[in-house]
Amino acid sequence: MTSTDSSPAAARADRPRRGHPSRGAPLPLLVPALVGLAFLLLPLLALLVRAPWRSLPSELTSPEVWQALRLSLVTATLATAVSLALGVPLAWLLARTDFPGRALVRALVTLPLVLPPVVGGVALLLALGRNGVVGQWLDAWFGITLPFTTAGVVVAEAFVAMPFLVISVEGTLRAADPRFEEAATTLGASRFTAFRRVTLPLIAPGIAAGAVLAWARALGEFGATITFAGNFPGRTQTMPLAVYLALQNDPAAAIALSLVLLVVSVAVLAGLRDRWMTTS
């Protein structure tokens, strides 16, 4: 005599595992999916096909390209450092404190994600330019002029990159159990000590992921940089700006620089894959 197992566990076992695709796909979904995949991959494949592979080493070692590469790496790293110094406390403020208008502040913090970069550059000029709301006082009191300088590149890149860090760290903070911090404060630690000794180690992976995203975004920034800092070789001309300029005079150099940015983007996505993909 046999019996059929109708327990909830058996019923769950018969269902397809969550997060795993089914064996087949309906044609009305498969066709547009393949078209969308081709739409996204075709430009990247064209870049690889048309790349000057034989002359690539000489293109990448030319003085102009090396200047842009070095400047991009330095400014993107400095912009990431600024984002870490300011963005981590800001993310903690949004995740751990309750104050009037917090939702509005969060919306304003994430605004550079959707704001056209050129508009961001114009806003930076109006705020930090020589005649800007704050920039006029920086120039008069301290002799600091940010537009069209390397420091201006760092400011522009940090402006567009910091929201990526804030979002990543805030999400990690919200997922972390606040009871650990509360336990530390009950044992006599100040809130800053609890943050430094307890919270920071807990959210370190989120900070690292946000820093990598911010660095990659800063490395590829174009609109705000060219608007606020200009396009001066050796001083403000980063890789995206060099690609734009080289495309008019030296397409091979433009493709070579584009390949470098493509490799960096792929490396960032590969490094962060484990944070975006969940396993069941």
KAHUZI-V110047 format. One record per pair of residues at least 24 apart in sequence whose C-alpha atoms are under 10 Angstrom apart, sorted by the first residue. I is the first residue (numbers start at 1). GAP is how many residues later the second one is. D is the distance in whole Angstrom. If there is no record, write none. Layout:
i->(I	I)
gap->(GAP	GAP)
d->(D	D)
This chain:
i->(17	18	18	19	19	19	19	20	20	44	44	44	47	47	47	47	47	48	48	48	48	48	50	50	51	51	51	51	51	51	51	51	52	52	52	52	52	53	53	55	55	55	56	56	56	56	56	56	57	58	58	59	59	59	59	59	59	59	60	60	60	60	62	63	64	64	64	64	64	64	65	65	65	65	65	65	65	65	65	65	65	65	66	66	66	67	67	67	67	67	67	67	67	68	68	68	68	68	68	68	68	68	68	68	68	69	69	69	69	69	69	69	69	69	69	70	70	70	71	71	71	71	71	71	71	71	71	71	72	72	72	72	72	72	72	72	72	72	72	72	73	73	73	73	73	73	74	74	74	74	75	75	75	75	75	75	75	75	75	75	75	75	75	75	76	76	76	76	76	76	76	76	76	76	76	76	76	76	77	77	77	77	77	77	77	77	77	77	78	78	78	78	78	78	78	78	79	79	79	79	79	79	79	79	79	79	79	79	79	79	79	79	79	80	80	80	80	80	80	80	80	80	80	80	80	80	80	80	80	81	81	81	81	81	81	82	82	82	82	82	82	82	83	83	83	83	83	83	83	83	83	83	83	83	83	83	83	84	84	84	84	84	84	84	84	84	84	85	86	86	86	86	87	87	87	87	87	87	87	87	87	87	87	87	87	88	88	88	88	88	88	88	88	88	88	88	89	89	89	89	90	90	90	90	90	90	91	91	91	91	91	91	91	91	91	91	91	92	92	92	92	92	92	92	92	92	93	94	94	94	94	94	94	95	95	95	95	95	95	95	96	96	96	96	106	106	106	108	109	109	109	109	109	109	110	110	110	110	110	110	111	111	112	112	112	112	112	112	113	113	113	113	113	113	114	115	116	116	116	117	117	117	117	117	117	117	117	117	117	117	118	118	118	118	118	118	118	119	119	119	120	120	120	120	120	120	120	120	121	121	121	121	121	121	121	121	121	121	121	121	121	121	122	122	122	122	123	123	123	124	124	124	124	124	124	124	124	124	125	125	125	125	125	125	126	128	128	128	129	146	146	147	147	147	147	147	147	147	148	148	148	148	148	148	148	148	148	148	148	149	149	149	149	149	149	149	149	150	150	150	150	150	150	150	150	150	151	151	151	152	152	152	152	152	152	152	152	153	153	153	153	153	153	153	153	153	153	153	153	153	153	153	154	154	154	154	155	155	155	155	155	156	156	156	156	156	156	156	156	156	156	157	157	157	157	157	157	157	157	157	157	157	158	158	158	158	158	159	159	159	160	160	160	160	160	160	160	161	161	161	161	161	161	161	161	161	161	161	162	162	162	162	162	162	162	163	163	163	164	164	164	164	164	164	164	164	165	165	165	165	165	165	165	165	165	165	166	166	166	166	166	167	167	167	168	168	168	168	168	168	168	168	168	168	169	169	169	169	169	169	169	169	169	170	170	170	170	171	171	172	172	172	172	172	172	172	173	173	173	173	173	173	174	175	176	176	177	205	206	208	209	209	209	209	210	212	212	212	212	213	213	213	213	215	216	216	216	216	216	216	217	219	219	219	220	220	220	220)
gap->(263	261	262	258	259	260	261	259	260	214	215	218	208	209	211	212	215	207	208	210	211	214	202	205	200	201	202	203	204	205	207	208	199	200	201	203	204	199	203	197	198	201	196	197	199	200	201	203	199	195	198	191	193	194	195	196	197	198	193	196	197	200	191	171	169	170	173	178	182	189	168	169	172	173	174	177	178	181	188	189	191	192	168	173	191	166	167	168	169	170	171	172	175	165	166	167	168	169	170	171	172	173	174	175	189	150	165	168	169	170	171	173	188	191	192	164	168	169	79	82	148	162	163	164	165	166	167	168	81	82	146	147	148	149	164	165	166	167	168	169	142	143	145	146	165	166	76	80	145	164	75	76	77	78	79	80	81	82	83	140	143	144	161	163	77	78	81	82	85	138	139	140	141	142	143	144	145	162	77	80	81	134	135	137	138	139	141	142	73	75	76	77	79	80	137	140	72	74	75	76	77	78	79	80	81	82	83	132	135	136	138	139	140	74	77	78	81	82	85	130	131	132	133	134	135	136	137	138	139	73	77	81	130	133	134	72	73	75	76	77	79	80	72	74	75	76	77	78	79	80	81	82	83	127	128	131	132	74	78	81	82	85	123	124	126	127	130	77	72	76	79	80	71	74	75	76	77	78	79	80	82	83	120	123	124	74	77	78	79	80	81	82	112	119	122	123	77	80	81	106	73	75	76	77	79	80	72	74	75	76	77	78	79	80	81	82	83	74	77	78	79	80	81	82	103	107	77	72	73	76	77	79	80	74	75	76	77	78	79	80	74	77	78	82	57	60	61	55	50	53	54	55	57	58	50	52	53	54	56	57	49	52	47	48	49	50	51	52	46	47	48	49	50	51	46	45	44	107	108	39	40	42	43	104	105	106	107	108	109	110	104	105	106	107	108	109	110	104	105	108	36	39	40	103	104	105	107	108	26	34	35	36	38	39	101	102	103	104	105	106	107	108	101	102	105	106	101	104	105	28	31	32	35	100	101	103	104	105	27	31	99	102	103	104	102	24	27	100	99	82	83	78	79	80	81	82	83	89	77	78	79	80	81	82	83	84	87	88	89	79	80	81	82	83	86	87	88	75	79	80	82	84	85	86	87	88	78	84	85	72	73	74	76	77	78	83	84	65	68	69	71	72	73	74	75	76	77	78	82	83	84	85	64	71	75	82	63	69	70	73	74	62	65	66	67	68	69	70	71	72	73	57	58	60	61	62	63	64	65	66	67	68	56	57	59	60	63	59	65	66	54	57	58	61	63	64	65	49	50	52	53	54	55	56	57	58	59	60	48	49	51	52	53	55	56	47	50	51	45	46	47	48	49	50	51	53	41	42	43	44	45	46	47	48	49	50	40	41	44	45	48	39	40	43	35	37	38	39	40	41	42	43	45	46	34	35	36	37	38	39	40	41	42	33	36	37	40	32	35	30	31	32	33	34	35	38	26	27	29	30	33	34	29	28	26	27	25	70	69	64	59	62	63	66	62	56	57	59	60	52	55	56	59	53	45	48	49	51	52	53	48	42	45	46	41	42	44	45)
d->(8	10	7	10	8	8	7	9	9	10	9	8	7	9	8	8	9	9	10	10	8	10	9	8	10	7	10	10	6	7	9	8	10	6	9	8	7	10	9	8	9	9	8	8	9	6	10	10	9	9	10	10	7	6	9	9	7	9	7	7	7	9	9	10	8	8	10	8	10	10	10	10	10	9	8	7	9	9	8	9	9	8	9	9	10	8	6	9	10	8	8	9	10	7	7	9	8	6	5	5	9	8	7	9	9	10	10	9	7	6	10	9	8	9	10	9	8	9	8	10	10	9	7	8	8	7	6	8	9	10	8	6	9	10	9	8	5	6	9	10	9	10	9	7	9	9	10	9	9	10	8	8	10	7	5	9	10	8	9	9	8	8	9	8	9	7	7	8	9	8	6	8	8	5	5	9	9	9	9	10	10	9	10	9	6	9	8	9	9	10	6	9	9	8	9	9	9	9	5	7	8	6	5	8	10	8	8	10	8	7	10	7	9	9	8	7	8	8	9	9	6	8	9	6	5	9	9	8	10	10	9	10	8	10	9	8	9	10	7	10	10	8	10	9	6	8	10	7	5	8	9	7	8	9	8	8	9	10	8	7	9	10	8	10	9	7	9	10	10	8	10	9	10	10	6	8	9	6	5	9	8	9	10	10	10	9	8	6	10	10	7	8	10	8	10	10	9	9	10	10	10	10	7	10	9	9	9	8	5	7	8	6	5	9	9	8	10	9	8	6	10	10	7	9	9	10	9	9	10	7	10	9	10	9	6	8	9	6	6	10	9	8	8	8	10	10	9	10	10	9	6	10	8	9	9	9	5	8	8	8	9	8	7	6	8	9	7	9	10	7	8	9	7	8	10	9	10	8	8	9	10	10	7	8	7	5	5	8	10	9	8	5	5	8	8	6	9	8	7	9	8	8	8	8	6	9	9	9	10	10	7	10	9	10	10	7	4	7	8	5	5	8	10	8	6	7	9	10	9	9	9	7	9	8	10	9	7	10	10	10	10	8	6	9	10	9	10	9	8	9	8	9	10	9	6	5	8	10	9	9	9	6	4	5	8	8	8	7	10	9	6	8	10	9	6	6	10	10	7	10	10	9	6	5	9	10	8	9	9	10	8	10	7	5	9	10	8	9	9	10	9	6	8	10	8	6	9	10	9	6	9	8	8	9	9	9	10	9	9	9	9	8	8	9	9	6	5	9	9	7	8	9	9	8	5	8	9	6	9	10	7	7	8	9	9	7	10	9	9	10	8	7	7	8	10	8	10	9	9	8	5	7	8	6	6	9	10	9	9	9	9	6	9	9	9	9	10	8	9	6	8	9	6	6	9	8	9	7	9	8	4	6	8	7	6	9	10	9	7	9	9	10	10	8	10	10	6	7	9	7	5	9	9	10	7	9	9	5	5	9	8	7	9	9	9	9	10	10	8	9	6	9	8	6	8	10	8	9	8	6	8	10	10	9	7	7	9	9	9	10	9	9	7	8	10	7	10	9	8	9	7	9	9	9	9	7	7	10	7	10	9	8	9	10	7	10	10	9)
